[in-house]
Amino acid sequence: MSDLHIRRATLADIDTVLQFWREAAEGTSISDDHDGVARLIAADPEALLLAERDGLLTGTVIAGFDGWRCSAYRLAVHPDCRRQGIATALMEAAEQRFLTLGGRRVDAMVLESNERAHHTWAAAGYHREERWRRWVKPL
């Protein structure tokens, strides 16, 4: 994995990230637009982590921390690059960020229908909490 480079995203990466998510991520978010990603980067410049190999984007994760909770979103690996340790490397980078910030637990947003993701998260040591459900209200 020495040829894999993980770095934080910049404003210049937004269009590439959005295109990548259309190809590699499951589902969509209300924030999947230029302004949404720009707000993320402006609010927390270290949160959006990119994995690159040979200058090409191969994976992403949003490692958000609000001072109280660590949240992982948008863990995605390009279909041609899966099963190469990219998700593991991204989550290790995210978890290191959380530890540095004083985080104690990571909450991951995972689609119910994304069975492949369930296996990935479980292999990384995460478990599903049955007693919680996500409640949302678009603004």
C-alpha positions in Angstrom: 0.0 0.0 0.0 3.0 2.3 -0.1 1.8 3.8 -3.4 -1.5 4.9 -1.7 -1.5 8.5 -0.6 -4.1 9.9 1.8 -4.6 13.6 2.1 -7.2 16.2 3.0 -9.4 17.6 0.2 -9.2 21.1 -0.9 -11.7 23.4 -2.7 -10.0 22.4 -6.0 -11.0 18.8 -5.4 -14.8 19.4 -5.2 -15.8 18.6 -8.8 -13.6 15.5 -8.8 -15.1 14.3 -5.5 -18.6 14.8 -6.7 -18.0 12.9 -9.9 -16.3 10.1 -7.8 -19.2 9.8 -5.5 -21.6 9.4 -8.5 -19.4 6.4 -9.6 -18.4 4.8 -6.4 -20.7 5.8 -3.5 -24.1 4.2 -2.7 -27.0 6.5 -2.5 -27.0 10.3 -2.6 -27.2 13.1 -0.1 -28.9 16.4 0.0 -25.4 17.9 0.3 -24.0 16.3 -2.8 -23.3 19.5 -4.6 -20.5 22.0 -5.0 -21.8 24.3 -2.2 -22.4 21.4 0.2 -18.9 20.1 -0.1 -17.4 23.6 -0.1 -19.2 24.3 3.2 -17.8 21.1 4.6 -14.2 22.0 3.6 -14.6 25.6 4.9 -16.0 24.4 8.3 -13.6 21.6 8.8 -10.7 21.5 6.4 -9.4 18.2 7.7 -12.6 16.3 7.5 -12.8 15.1 3.9 -10.0 12.6 3.4 -9.0 11.4 -0.1 -7.1 8.3 -1.1 -5.1 8.6 -4.3 -2.9 6.2 -6.2 -0.8 7.5 -9.1 -2.7 10.8 -8.9 -6.1 9.2 -9.3 -8.8 9.4 -6.7 -9.5 5.8 -5.4 -11.4 6.5 -2.2 -13.0 9.0 0.2 -14.2 9.3 3.8 -15.6 12.2 5.7 -14.2 12.1 9.2 -16.4 14.7 11.0 -15.9 15.7 14.6 -18.1 18.3 16.3 -16.2 18.4 19.6 -18.3 15.6 21.0 -19.0 12.9 18.5 -16.9 11.4 15.7 -18.9 10.6 12.6 -17.8 8.8 9.5 -19.6 9.4 6.2 -19.1 8.7 2.6 -16.6 5.9 2.9 -16.4 5.0 -0.8 -13.8 3.1 -2.9 -13.9 3.1 -6.6 -15.3 -0.3 -7.9 -12.1 -1.1 -9.8 -10.0 -0.6 -6.6 -12.0 -2.5 -4.0 -10.5 -5.2 -1.9 -7.1 -3.6 -2.0 -7.0 -2.1 1.6 -8.1 1.4 0.6 -11.1 1.5 2.9 -9.0 0.2 5.7 -6.3 2.8 5.1 -9.0 5.6 5.0 -10.6 4.5 8.2 -7.2 4.2 9.9 -6.5 7.8 8.9 -10.0 8.9 10.1 -9.6 7.1 13.4 -6.2 8.6 13.9 -7.7 12.0 13.3 -10.4 11.3 15.9 -8.0 10.1 18.5 -5.9 13.2 18.0 -9.0 15.4 18.5 -9.9 13.5 21.7 -12.7 11.4 20.2 -14.0 8.4 22.0 -16.3 6.6 19.6 -17.0 6.6 15.9 -20.6 6.6 14.5 -20.8 5.5 10.9 -23.7 6.3 8.6 -24.3 3.1 6.5 -27.2 2.5 4.2 -29.4 -0.4 5.3 -29.5 -1.8 1.8 -25.7 -1.7 1.3 -24.7 -5.3 2.4 -21.2 -4.9 1.0 -20.7 -1.9 3.3 -22.0 -3.9 6.3 -19.3 -6.4 5.8 -16.6 -3.7 5.4 -17.6 -2.0 8.6 -17.8 -5.2 10.5 -14.4 -6.3 9.4 -13.0 -3.0 10.6 -14.4 -3.7 14.1 -17.7 -1.8 14.0 -21.0 -3.2 15.1 -24.6 -2.2 14.4 -26.5 -0.7 17.2 -30.1 -1.9 16.9 -31.5 0.5 19.4 -30.8 3.7 17.4 -32.4 5.0 14.2 -31.6 8.1 12.3 -34.3 10.8 12.2 -34.0 13.5 9.6 -35.7 16.7 8.5 -34.5 18.5 5.4 -34.2 22.3 5.8 
